[in-house]
């Protein structure tokens, strides 16, 4: 069930948001709802949970060429 929500927003921001929504052919209400949902969905997610598994290590030869990277991998990965 949808509920009505009244927001007070500066006029230039409203105009920019309407223009943004129009260019993307979506309703402004949908943009606001999606943004609020994304804020509440990620609020309970830790930084580690959010980024875990998102990065790939470079090949071994690239690690060996960069002493700083090699030290980070030695200390934190292996």
N, C-alpha and C positions, 0 to 999 in steps of 0.2 A: 504494500500500500504506500502510495506517495503522500508526503506531507508538504505543506507550504512552508517556506522558510523566507523570512524577510532579512535582507542584508543591506547595510548602509555602506556604500562604496563611492569613492570619489568619481565624479563624472568622467574625467578622461580615462580612467581605468575601465569603466563600464563600456565606453565607446570602443576602446581597444579590444576588450574581451568580445564584444559583439562582432567586431570586424574579424577577429581571429576565428570565432565560431562559424561565421558566414563563409569564410574562405575554405574552411574544412567541411562545410555542409553538415554541421552538427548543431544541436540546440545548446544554448548557453547553460541551461540547467544541467544538461548532461555533462558538460565540461566541469562544472562546479561539483557535481555528484562524483564524477570520476576522481577529481583531485582530492576531495574529502575522503573517499574510500582509500586512495593510495596512502594518504597520511595515516589513517587509522590502521590499515593493514600492515604497514611497515613499522609501526610504533613498538610492537613487541618483538621485532626481529633484531637480534644483535648484529653488530658489524661483522663478526666472524661468520655467523650463519648466512648473512646476506652475500658475502663475497667468497665463501668457501667453495673451492672447485672452479672458480671463474677464470683463473689465470693458468697459463701453461708455461712451463719452463722452456727456455731456449735449448737448443741442442747442446750436447756436452762440449763440443768444440768452442761454441760461443761463450760458455761459462768459463772455460779455461783461459780464454783471451782477456777476460775482465776480472782482475783480482778482487775488486769490490763485490761483484756478483758472486764470484766463487766463494768468498767468505760468508756472504749472506746465505747461500745455499748450504754450505757446510754447517753453519750454525743453526739454521731454522728449518731446513727441509730434510736433510739426510740424517 
